[in-house]
């Protein structure tokens, strides 16, 4: 994934990257027409660039940067400006995808009393045994196999199977399989911050 704070290094990426016959370096879902000596990268959106030269176009999950490639080292000033404005400050503070020792999660949709996440767990890894004071959770497996602990009950969930985690219930998610585990998590409650977590057992030493 691409974060705003990374943008100062994009000219270096272009200099060492594998270029096409027009001198462009591209990655992700991109289409370049009559474009020269440019860097075009996309993490999620399909980005089409036409008739430009010496530009950097970087599309992350939540924002798009467009500027002259030679000016990318000055992007720190832009980041400070974004951080100073209430409506854009979040772009410089958070990123939709967060990585953890066990895998990570992507924020898909946020509402006043709910949020939807895509959770991915690496083979053989497990999250902490935990509980929440302010939210309940629904898990739907979309890829792989999940070993789910809810209270004293441990069960296996496969693709298209789901489970409900009541508010305050001790629970744990693990991937006992050989492929990446992916699931959709729907959280509901009065407070949905990541700091609403009580870890009872954690193999990564977090409290």
Backbone bond lengths (Angstrom), bond angles and torsions (degrees), N, CA, C in turn:
res aa  C-N    CA-C-N  psi(-1)  N-CA   C-N-CA  omega(-1)  CA-C   N-CA-C  phi
1 X - - - 1.454 - - 1.514 111.78 -
2 X 1.336 117.04 156.94 1.450 121.64 -176.44 1.522 108.90 -113.19
3 X 1.326 117.55 128.19 1.455 120.88 177.50 1.514 109.39 -111.66
4 X 1.321 115.90 156.81 1.460 120.06 -178.71 1.516 111.52 -57.79
5 X 1.324 117.94 -36.24 1.459 120.56 -177.28 1.521 112.54 -67.97
6 X 1.343 117.28 -14.65 1.462 120.47 179.49 1.524 112.97 -83.62
7 X 1.334 117.74 -11.93 1.451 119.64 -166.14 1.519 114.01 -63.33
8 X 1.330 117.70 -25.73 1.451 119.61 -179.47 1.511 113.92 -64.06
9 X 1.315 118.22 -14.99 1.463 121.20 -178.24 1.526 112.69 -98.83
10 X 1.325 118.40 3.18 1.471 118.69 -173.19 1.521 113.88 -69.56
11 X 1.339 117.42 -30.73 1.463 116.86 176.80 1.524 110.94 -65.16
12 X 1.351 116.12 -33.95 1.467 119.99 176.48 1.525 110.41 -67.67
13 X 1.329 117.04 -37.42 1.459 120.87 177.13 1.527 109.82 -61.21
14 X 1.320 116.52 -43.15 1.472 120.35 179.43 1.527 111.14 -63.87
15 X 1.323 117.24 -40.17 1.466 120.71 -176.50 1.527 112.27 -65.21
16 X 1.328 117.37 -34.74 1.468 119.85 -176.49 1.527 112.61 -101.86
17 X 1.334 117.37 -5.10 1.460 120.40 -175.69 1.514 113.10 -76.07
18 X 1.327 115.28 166.49 1.462 122.17 176.71 1.520 108.82 -81.28
19 X 1.341 116.82 115.30 1.464 121.31 -173.69 1.521 111.94 -98.12
20 X 1.334 114.99 151.48 1.465 119.44 174.65 1.524 109.02 -84.51
21 X 1.334 117.12 -173.26 1.466 120.51 -175.50 1.529 112.96 -66.01
22 X 1.332 117.19 -15.74 1.471 120.90 178.54 1.525 112.35 -100.32
23 X 1.339 116.16 6.30 1.452 119.97 177.32 1.514 114.15 83.53
24 X 1.329 117.49 16.58 1.458 121.23 -179.49 1.524 111.61 -93.87
25 X 1.331 115.48 146.61 1.457 122.23 170.12 1.532 106.35 -115.38
26 X 1.331 116.22 126.20 1.471 118.97 -178.54 1.522 109.98 -136.36
27 X 1.333 114.86 155.00 1.461 120.97 177.95 1.513 108.02 -152.79
28 X 1.332 115.53 146.55 1.455 120.36 -179.36 1.511 111.60 83.30
29 X 1.320 116.32 -159.59 1.465 122.24 -176.77 1.520 109.57 -82.35
30 X 1.335 116.39 95.11 1.458 120.76 -176.32 1.520 111.17 -137.40
31 X 1.327 116.24 150.46 1.465 123.63 172.16 1.512 107.73 -133.97
32 X 1.323 117.69 124.88 1.459 122.58 -178.31 1.520 109.75 -118.74
33 X 1.340 117.15 126.90 1.458 123.37 179.39 1.526 108.82 -128.35
34 X 1.317 117.16 126.40 1.472 122.20 -179.83 1.525 111.83 49.53
35 X 1.304 115.53 41.77 1.464 122.00 -178.72 1.526 108.46 -118.44
36 X 1.347 116.89 138.88 1.454 121.00 -175.64 1.523 112.10 -131.43
37 X 1.334 114.25 146.98 1.477 122.46 171.81 1.521 112.87 46.87
38 X 1.312 116.30 47.90 1.455 121.18 -176.04 1.522 111.47 -127.47
39 X 1.332 114.76 162.12 1.460 122.26 176.55 1.527 107.49 -116.20
40 X 1.333 116.87 120.54 1.462 121.46 -178.94 1.524 107.68 -129.98
41 X 1.336 116.64 117.60 1.456 121.44 -176.97 1.522 109.43 -135.56
42 X 1.332 115.45 140.03 1.458 119.27 178.87 1.515 109.88 -139.52
43 X 1.336 115.36 134.53 1.454 120.95 177.48 1.518 112.02 -89.33
44 X 1.338 117.57 -28.84 1.460 119.15 -175.41 1.521 112.65 -141.20
45 X 1.330 117.75 -53.02 1.454 121.34 -177.83 1.519 111.42 -70.75
46 X 1.353 116.52 156.48 1.460 119.40 169.36 1.517 107.34 -87.18
47 X 1.321 116.35 123.17 1.459 121.97 -176.17 1.523 109.22 -109.67
48 X 1.342 116.68 125.17 1.466 122.39 177.36 1.528 108.33 -114.15
49 X 1.327 116.34 128.32 1.460 121.95 -179.25 1.522 108.24 -124.00
50 X 1.343 116.03 129.94 1.458 119.99 -177.14 1.526 110.37 -133.05
51 X 1.344 115.39 133.43 1.457 121.70 170.20 1.512 116.11 67.81
52 X 1.337 117.95 28.86 1.461 120.45 -179.70 1.523 110.86 -117.75
53 X 1.323 115.66 163.44 1.463 121.13 -179.25 1.519 109.55 -145.33
54 X 1.335 116.12 139.61 1.462 122.53 176.03 1.528 112.45 59.80
55 X 1.325 117.28 43.83 1.458 120.65 179.50 1.532 110.54 -120.42
56 X 1.331 114.82 159.63 1.457 122.14 171.11 1.523 107.23 -117.18
57 X 1.323 116.32 126.02 1.459 121.99 176.18 1.523 106.35 -125.13
58 X 1.333 116.40 111.60 1.460 121.76 -175.46 1.526 108.07 -121.77
59 X 1.328 117.10 114.93 1.461 121.62 -179.90 1.525 109.30 -108.26
60 X 1.333 115.77 111.40 1.457 120.34 173.97 1.523 107.56 -92.59
61 X 1.327 117.25 -169.63 1.454 119.83 -178.93 1.519 112.56 -73.07
62 X 1.340 117.34 -23.02 1.454 119.26 -173.44 1.520 114.80 -124.79
63 X 1.316 118.55 -0.13 1.458 120.11 -177.79 1.523 110.05 -163.36
64 X 1.343 115.43 161.70 1.464 121.59 178.85 1.525 108.45 -128.17
65 X 1.335 116.23 130.00 1.458 121.74 175.81 1.520 108.64 -105.61
66 X 1.348 116.45 132.84 1.466 122.34 175.64 1.522 107.34 -133.49
67 X 1.325 116.85 126.13 1.462 119.92 178.89 1.508 110.71 -168.38
68 X 1.327 116.14 170.82 1.461 120.30 175.84 1.524 108.73 -66.98
69 X 1.300 117.13 136.73 1.456 121.58 -177.67 1.525 111.52 -57.33
70 X 1.320 116.56 -38.15 1.469 120.44 -178.56 1.536 112.67 -67.56
71 X 1.353 116.87 -18.07 1.465 120.62 -178.32 1.521 113.01 -94.81
72 X 1.335 118.03 0.85 1.461 118.75 -173.79 1.523 112.55 -65.22
73 X 1.334 118.32 -23.01 1.459 119.81 176.57 1.532 111.52 -70.15
74 X 1.329 116.97 -18.13 1.461 121.22 -179.92 1.524 112.66 -91.25
75 X 1.332 116.78 6.03 1.469 119.54 -173.69 1.526 112.00 -66.75
76 X 1.319 118.22 -16.53 1.465 120.64 176.97 1.527 111.78 -57.19
77 X 1.343 116.66 -35.49 1.460 120.30 177.63 1.525 110.83 -65.13
78 X 1.340 115.84 -38.51 1.463 120.57 178.23 1.521 110.67 -66.29
79 X 1.324 116.85 -40.83 1.462 120.78 179.35 1.529 110.24 -62.11
80 X 1.333 117.26 -41.74 1.464 120.42 178.38 1.522 111.32 -63.12
81 X 1.338 116.31 -39.61 1.463 120.19 178.24 1.523 111.06 -63.86
82 X 1.326 116.29 -44.52 1.460 120.17 178.43 1.525 111.28 -61.66
83 X 1.334 115.70 -41.37 1.464 120.59 -178.81 1.517 112.39 -65.65
84 X 1.331 116.78 -26.68 1.468 120.88 -176.59 1.525 112.38 -82.22
85 X 1.322 117.53 -16.50 1.454 121.22 -178.34 1.521 110.16 -101.02
86 X 1.307 116.05 129.70 1.469 121.87 -174.64 1.526 112.39 -56.42
87 X 1.322 117.60 -41.27 1.460 120.83 -173.94 1.530 113.44 -72.78
88 X 1.346 117.39 -17.78 1.463 120.15 -178.41 1.521 113.45 -120.35
89 X 1.323 118.36 -1.72 1.468 121.07 -175.43 1.522 111.61 -57.59
90 X 1.317 117.20 -36.25 1.465 120.60 -176.44 1.526 112.17 -61.24
91 X 1.333 117.61 -28.21 1.463 120.67 -179.63 1.522 111.60 -62.41
92 X 1.329 116.63 -30.30 1.464 120.21 -177.59 1.516 112.56 -93.70
93 X 1.341 117.23 -8.48 1.458 120.51 -175.31 1.516 113.01 -104.29
94 X 1.314 116.96 -37.52 1.451 120.72 -174.03 1.512 110.63 -129.22
95 X 1.304 115.62 165.00 1.458 121.56 176.63 1.512 107.46 -137.97
96 X 1.327 118.01 141.61 1.465 119.52 -176.70 1.518 114.58 -55.69
97 X 1.338 117.55 -31.80 1.456 119.55 179.07 1.522 109.76 -105.48
98 X 1.331 116.38 125.07 1.461 122.67 177.23 1.526 108.71 -116.81
99 X 1.325 116.66 137.01 1.454 121.30 -177.60 1.521 110.61 -106.21
100 X 1.325 115.86 142.13 1.451 123.84 -179.25 1.528 108.81 -130.30
101 X 1.331 119.02 167.05 1.469 120.50 179.73 1.528 112.99 -59.06
102 X 1.340 117.31 -25.59 1.460 121.90 -178.06 1.525 113.81 -94.48
103 X 1.340 117.79 -9.23 1.469 122.09 -175.74 1.508 109.44 150.27
104 X 1.342 116.94 -109.98 1.452 118.93 176.81 1.511 112.03 163.79
105 X 1.347 115.90 -170.14 1.457 120.20 -179.83 1.529 109.95 -151.00
106 X 1.324 115.11 153.34 1.456 122.98 176.64 1.516 108.97 -120.13
107 X 1.316 116.94 129.28 1.453 121.33 176.06 1.526 108.63 -75.40
108 X 1.329 116.95 124.97 1.464 122.00 -177.09 1.522 111.52 -102.53
109 X 1.337 116.70 -44.95 1.462 121.18 -175.86 1.517 109.27 -154.08
110 X 1.334 116.67 136.49 1.461 121.53 179.87 1.523 110.54 -125.53
111 X 1.322 116.02 134.23 1.453 121.96 175.04 1.508 109.97 -128.28
112 X 1.335 117.30 -175.54 1.459 120.83 -176.35 1.526 112.01 -66.60
113 X 1.337 117.46 -39.46 1.464 120.99 -178.54 1.532 112.02 -126.88
114 X 1.318 117.57 21.00 1.456 120.32 178.34 1.522 109.95 -154.52
115 X 1.321 115.85 157.63 1.453 120.98 168.42 1.511 109.43 -152.38
116 X 1.335 114.87 152.43 1.455 122.62 -178.07 1.522 108.33 -118.21
117 X 1.339 116.06 131.09 1.460 121.36 179.63 1.524 110.67 -129.52
118 X 1.325 115.47 151.18 1.463 121.88 167.07 1.519 105.81 -100.60
119 X 1.319 116.44 120.82 1.464 121.61 179.86 1.520 109.09 -107.18
120 X 1.321 117.85 135.46 1.463 121.32 175.79 1.524 109.55 -127.78
121 X 1.337 114.99 131.90 1.466 121.82 -176.44 1.526 108.75 -121.32
122 X 1.315 116.69 128.16 1.465 121.86 -178.90 1.528 110.76 -68.23
123 X 1.333 117.36 151.28 1.469 120.53 178.56 1.527 111.98 -54.25
124 X 1.333 116.03 131.88 1.456 121.29 177.22 1.524 114.99 80.89
125 X 1.327 118.42 -1.08 1.463 121.20 -178.03 1.527 110.74 -99.99
126 X 1.339 115.34 160.31 1.457 120.61 177.31 1.519 110.21 -145.42
127 X 1.326 116.16 150.01 1.445 122.40 176.65 1.517 109.25 -80.53
128 X 1.313 116.60 171.88 1.457 120.28 178.60 1.528 110.94 -68.90
129 X 1.330 115.73 154.51 1.461 121.33 168.95 1.524 105.01 -75.62
130 X 1.345 116.74 120.27 1.455 119.33 -166.86 1.527 112.06 -148.05
131 X 1.340 114.32 173.53 1.463 121.10 173.07 1.521 108.52 -151.96
132 X 1.337 115.47 162.44 1.462 121.96 -178.93 1.525 109.63 -126.28
133 X 1.323 116.19 144.12 1.462 120.68 -179.44 1.525 113.41 -88.35
134 X 1.340 117.18 -23.23 1.463 119.43 -169.61 1.523 115.12 -123.80
135 X 1.328 118.94 0.34 1.458 118.37 -177.63 1.522 111.95 -142.27
136 X 1.327 114.04 152.10 1.459 122.08 169.45 1.529 107.32 -110.43
137 X 1.332 116.04 164.56 1.460 119.57 -175.06 1.524 111.23 -138.96
138 X 1.339 114.80 145.32 1.453 122.78 170.70 1.524 107.02 -115.43
139 X 1.324 117.61 130.59 1.463 121.96 177.21 1.510 110.14 -115.25
140 X 1.345 116.79 130.89 1.463 122.48 175.54 1.521 107.87 -124.33
141 X 1.322 117.32 118.41 1.465 121.71 -179.09 1.526 109.69 -77.76
142 X 1.333 117.07 128.80 1.460 121.03 178.03 1.529 112.57 -113.75
143 X 1.337 116.87 -15.42 1.470 119.85 178.21 1.519 108.74 -157.59
144 X 1.327 116.57 135.50 1.454 120.75 176.92 1.517 112.77 85.62
145 X 1.323 115.23 -164.13 1.465 122.40 -177.89 1.523 109.14 -126.93
146 X 1.331 116.15 135.31 1.465 121.49 -179.45 1.519 110.18 -113.88
147 X 1.314 115.59 136.90 1.461 121.31 169.49 1.528 106.16 -102.21
148 X 1.331 116.03 115.48 1.460 121.25 -172.39 1.522 110.39 -115.57
149 X 1.319 115.56 127.26 1.457 122.11 174.18 1.521 108.58 -105.70
150 X 1.337 117.00 125.47 1.464 122.59 174.45 1.519 106.77 -131.67
151 X 1.336 116.42 108.98 1.451 120.06 -174.73 1.526 110.07 63.87
152 X 1.325 116.91 -123.91 1.465 122.09 178.99 1.523 112.18 -92.34
153 X 1.327 117.30 -4.13 1.461 121.66 -174.88 1.530 111.54 -95.67
154 X 1.335 116.50 132.17 1.462 122.65 175.63 1.523 107.60 -122.27
155 X 1.344 116.42 127.26 1.460 119.29 -179.73 1.519 110.87 -143.67
156 X 1.327 115.31 160.53 1.457 122.25 178.69 1.523 109.12 -98.20
157 X 1.328 116.03 135.32 1.461 121.98 174.77 1.512 108.95 -118.59
158 X 1.336 115.79 134.73 1.464 121.23 177.87 1.516 110.03 -112.36
159 X 1.316 117.15 -179.31 1.461 121.29 -176.49 1.522 111.58 -53.12
160 X 1.331 115.58 136.23 1.471 124.62 179.01 1.523 113.26 73.38
161 X 1.334 118.49 8.73 1.462 120.99 174.21 1.529 108.64 -102.57
162 X 1.345 116.19 154.77 1.458 120.25 -174.62 1.520 111.22 -140.56
163 X 1.343 115.24 167.74 1.456 121.68 179.53 1.527 108.95 -152.80
164 X 1.332 115.99 153.49 1.462 122.87 -179.93 1.522 109.09 -111.09
165 X 1.349 116.36 132.35 1.460 122.81 177.94 1.527 107.70 -110.09
166 X 1.340 118.76 105.99 1.469 120.25 -178.34 1.532 111.78 -65.68
167 X 1.315 115.88 155.74 1.462 122.65 175.99 1.529 109.59 -56.43
168 X 1.333 116.23 131.99 1.458 121.37 176.73 1.511 115.34 82.90
169 X 1.334 118.54 -5.75 1.466 121.18 -177.35 1.529 110.64 -81.36
170 X 1.322 116.87 136.82 1.459 121.66 175.99 1.530 108.84 -70.19
171 X 1.342 116.95 132.71 1.464 119.67 -176.33 1.528 110.94 -152.07
172 X 1.329 113.71 164.73 1.468 120.37 179.59 1.524 109.08 -155.21
173 X 1.327 115.48 146.53 1.463 122.41 176.90 1.517 108.85 -120.74
174 X 1.339 116.74 134.68 1.466 121.12 179.45 1.517 109.99 -140.35
175 X 1.323 115.78 154.78 1.462 122.20 175.77 1.530 108.32 -114.41
176 X 1.338 117.24 99.70 1.455 120.15 -179.77 1.527 113.32 -84.87
177 X 1.327 117.15 -3.22 1.456 121.76 -173.06 1.515 114.36 -88.60
178 X 1.333 115.04 -171.53 1.465 123.20 -177.62 1.525 112.66 -104.05
179 X 1.344 117.31 -5.05 1.458 120.77 178.81 1.530 109.11 -121.53
180 X 1.323 116.09 165.49 1.452 121.68 -179.89 1.534 110.20 -60.60
181 X 1.319 115.71 135.09 1.454 121.96 173.99 1.517 108.73 -94.15
182 X 1.331 116.99 128.40 1.457 121.85 175.87 1.511 108.92 -125.42
183 X 1.326 116.14 137.36 1.460 119.41 175.19 1.517 109.96 -146.41
184 X 1.317 114.85 159.07 1.455 121.92 174.46 1.519 107.62 -100.31
185 X 1.324 116.27 128.71 1.457 122.05 179.15 1.526 108.75 -113.03
186 X 1.320 115.95 127.39 1.461 121.52 174.23 1.529 107.54 -111.64
187 X 1.320 116.22 115.42 1.464 121.81 179.02 1.525 109.55 -100.80
188 X 1.321 117.06 137.63 1.461 121.63 174.25 1.522 108.66 -133.68
189 X 1.330 116.00 142.09 1.451 119.31 179.14 1.508 112.72 159.97
190 X 1.331 115.78 179.62 1.457 121.63 -176.22 1.522 113.00 -81.02
191 X 1.356 116.78 -21.41 1.466 121.03 178.51 1.519 108.01 -145.04
192 X 1.346 116.43 127.39 1.464 120.37 -172.04 1.523 112.44 -120.77
193 X 1.322 118.44 19.20 1.458 121.39 -179.72 1.517 111.90 -69.00
194 X 1.340 115.43 153.32 1.459 120.75 -179.50 1.533 112.37 -68.02
195 X 1.330 117.40 -15.18 1.465 119.09 179.60 1.531 112.27 -83.91
196 X 1.340 117.84 -1.50 1.469 120.16 173.57 1.519 108.63 -86.21
197 X 1.310 115.20 71.66 1.468 120.41 -178.78 1.524 109.18 -149.36
198 X 1.302 115.57 127.93 1.465 121.98 174.62 1.523 106.32 -111.63
199 X 1.350 116.93 110.63 1.462 120.98 179.71 1.523 109.27 -89.04
200 X 1.321 116.11 121.50 1.459 121.56 179.22 1.521 111.58 -92.12
201 X 1.341 116.59 -40.10 1.468 122.90 177.08 1.522 107.00 -140.69
202 X 1.338 117.28 130.58 1.461 120.57 -178.83 1.527 109.51 -143.96
203 X 1.325 116.43 121.52 1.470 120.00 -177.48 1.523 112.70 -74.62
204 X 1.341 117.94 -8.67 1.456 121.02 179.82 1.531 111.84 -102.48
205 X 1.348 117.02 8.34 1.443 121.10 174.43 1.515 116.05 74.77
206 X 1.345 116.63 18.01 1.461 119.05 178.64 1.514 110.34 -87.07
207 X 1.341 116.64 149.89 1.460 120.97 179.99 1.524 110.30 -101.86
